[in-house]
């Protein structure tokens, strides 16, 4: 990923949207227990990791890796992937 991104791994604890086809963001619990909110409007790999797949990760507690940038108060997820990939 570009050098201006930050990488974090955690468990999805919430998704924001109007159904699986309209996921706009998610909440991630990272090591140490902090909860981070992410916006998906800048997601670059939505065809490899459809945003609706985040709901499955929330249900199974399988971790994801997120690369993101910060825009004002927003964390913009650039890339999301399964940790085991």
N, C-alpha and C positions, 0 to 999 in steps of 0.2 A: 504494500500500500504506500501511498505518498508519504513523505517524511512529516508532513503536517498533521498526520492522524495519530490518534492514541488507540492502543489495543487493550481490551479488557475481556475477561471471561467471567461468566456468571450464569445464574438460573433465572429463567423468565418467570416473573411472579404476577404479570398482568399484561394484557394487550388492550389497545385503544382503537376502536373502530366500530363499524356498523355491520359486523359479520366477517366471515373469513375472506371475502373478496374485497374488503375495504378496511384493512388494517393500516392505521396511520402512525402508530407508535407503540411502544412497549416499555415495561418496567423490568429492570434486571437487578437481582440481588447478587452482589459481588462478594468475594472473600472478605471476611471481616464484618459482613452484615449490612453494609451500606446499600441503599436502593438508588439506582440511577434511572432517570427517564430519558428515552430516546425518541426522536422524531424520524420517520422514514422517508421524508420528502426528497432526500438526496441519495437514497439507496441506489447503488450502481449494479448490484448483482441480484436483482429481483427475479430474474429468469432462472438462476441457479438455486436461489433460496427464496421462494415465494413468501411474502409477508404472512400469509395465512398459516404457514408452517410453524410460526411462533406459538400458535395456540396448542399445537401438538407438544412442543417443548415445554409449555407451561403445564400441561397435563402429566407429562412423564418426568419432569424435573431433570431432563437431559440438558447439560450446559451448552451454551453457545459462545462463540467468540465474536466480538464486535469491534470493528475499526470505526472511529468516529472523529468528527471535528466539532468545534464549538463555535456557534454563531450567536453572539449575544448571550442570552440565558438558555439557549437551546443546544442540546447535544444531537448532532445530525449523524445518524448511522449511515456510513458509506458502504460498508460491507458487513454481512452477517453470515456465519457458517457454523455447521455442526463442529463441536470440538474434536470429535473422532475422525474428521476428514483430514 
